[in-house]
Amino acid sequence: MPLGDDILFASVRDLSEKLRKRELSPVELTDAYLERADSTGAAINAYATVTRDLARAQAKKAEQEISAGFWRGPLHGMPYAAKDLLAVRWYPTTWGAAPLRAQKLAYDATVIQKLTDAGAVLLGKSAMVELAGGLGYRFPSASATGAAKNPWNPSRWTCGSSSGSAAIVSAGLAPFAIGSETWGSILCPSSHCGVSGLRPTYGRVSRHGAMALSYTLDKIGPLARTAEDCALVLQVLAGHDPADEGSLPQGEAQFVWPPHEKPSPSRLRIGWVTQQGKGGPPAVEAACRAALELLRKQGASVEPVAIPDGAWVPATTVILYAEAGSALRPLIRSGQVGELVDPAAKLGGYLYETIPAADFETAQRVRLVAQKKMDVLFQRFDVLAGPSVGEPAWALDQNLDTVADLPDPLGALGNLCGLPAISVPCGFTADKLPIGIQFVGRALDDAACVTTAMHLQAATDWHKRRPPAL
């Protein structure tokens, strides 16, 4: 009997219990998701590659182990998808870029290896914006696989370079997916697709085997149905890796869930960032304020706060562009960027190579100032809150330059300073497009972001809503 939507849209937590108790077969679950990959997944351009043979082999192994009483943990037998910038041994790893369609690597990224060791089942490589948007892009179609379509409205985009990862979770194609963020590519698609997405503290998750875009800004993290699911996945992903020069020492990199002490709502101090909601439709800010009011009713302290003024956006931009010009230099110098889809990407790398070293050094000094100022601010608050994105999902033919003026001070500061953040659903627009709220925490306090989001999700059902049938 085919598995129903109640199973296919279930959380990692719920599926894990069924798998552990042998109420659900990893093979049966994997086959059901693979079938959806061929139908719904193909319809919304969610996958770059489906790793069918690998998935079935991993699912069969998990089933045998669980049947023998060997339980690896919450992700054992759990299907997932991984963004196509992560190496999977001898499978295409295209970075979303046409000139790299044939690229296959002889090793697994550290993240993939950790998930394999945890018994997770890789369904496939999720579609992404070409080169993770590293050389710029103006249109959602900037991908070798075309624009990923939003399950809530296929005429809308999913947002950000982790576009396929969000679509996969939102459409019930997998209980979780792995994405990456340099500036917005976990939070934005999570918000626009109505799922939960966690950007970990910089250095907590290894980038070894992942496409490098910006050495000091890149982060890898999970997208899932719930905040708790994100924490369960992060616990597996986190840890020191000597193969990643940006990896934190093990004592800082490891993430233990649940924490020894989860603060009750009455102990939470939330700062509502007043600059973040300006410029977008009123419904977005109204939904976020309503979410914060629910937390306030649970006893949380919610106060408006203005984040420090500074050249955070220009500094983050200079660092990102300069490092992208360096990381992607082989493609730029070889002229292969001419084979990319988006007109902006064909030229962006050449411009990035002209950034003066003095500007890059100044941006790094600005980063130090920002980190100090944010440390002071977090003496008053556990988390900062604001809309994840100022607008709901954009149309597939939208020129993204026309929406680039929306303020994103939390995005700039959060990524510049390497801070953790989570986006979770908090409502819908009148035309039924998801709205997300983000919670940003102090460096290494990913748990505060997750805990705050869990308190919100305990009081709402936005994260349980499913998109209409495609």
PyMOL commands that set and color helices and strands:
alter all, ss='L'
color gray80, all
select helices_A, chain A and resi 5-8+12-20+26-43+52-67+98-100+110-117+130-133+163-170+187-193+227-237+250-253+265-267+282-297+312-327+329-334+336-339+343-352+357-377+400-403+409-416+446-459+462-464
alter helices_A, ss='H'
color red, helices_A
select strands_A, chain A and resi 47-50+79-83+121-126+149-150+153-157+176-181+196-199+219-224+269-273+301-305+383-387+421-428+434-441
alter strands_A, ss='S'
color yellow, strands_A
deselect
rebuild
show_as cartoon
